[in-house]
Amino acid sequence: MAFDSDLALRVREALLTISGALPDEKRMFGGLCFMIAGNMCCGILGDRLMARVGPQAHERLSAEPGAGEMDFTGRPMKGMLMIDAETVAEDAALEFWLTHCFAFVRTLPLK
């Protein structure tokens, strides 16, 4: 599966602003994942944002418009959400999601 290169550029720029550093990138899950301090922060599958928000924020954020379960393995993954392309079309909306991803990933130990 290919990933949206325009969305990837926007994610890079936004994560640089939010985290103060460029994230590492890895091709995973048939898309592109962004890593901070060795931990997966978020990713892109097709034209959708894969948001790692953590188990505590999962239920609350899954109620946001355009958010859905990440279930490509056949089982929903707690703490991971898929965000529709239309939902993150505006920079402010993308930053909303990436801020939640960064807030969770910085609670994790460095790898």
Residue, then its C-alpha position, 0 to 999 in steps of 0.5 A: m500500500a502506498f502512502d500520501s506523500d503530501l500528508a507525509l510532508r505535512v506530518r514531518e513539518a508539524l512534528l518538527t514544530i511540536s517536538g522540536a526535532l525531525p522524527d525518524e521514519k520507517r516503512m511499516f504496516g504497508g505505509l510510513c511510520f514516524m518514530i520519536a526516541g525509538n517509539m512509534c508516534c504516528g503513521i500514514l496508511g494510504d491517505r489516512l493518519m494512523a494516530r498512536v494516542g495511548p490506551q487512556a485517551h483511546e475511548r475519548l479520542s475515538a469519539e472525535p469526528g473522522a476517527g475510527e478503530m485501527d483494525f487491519t489485523g482483524r482486532p482493534m488495537k487499543g491506543m491506535l486510531m485511524i483518522d480520515a484524510e478529510t479530517v486532517a486536511e486542515d493544518a490545525a486538525l492535523e496538529f490536534w492529532l499529532t499533539h495527542c500522539f506526541a503527548f503519549v509517545r513522550t511518556l514512553p521510555l527511550k528505545 
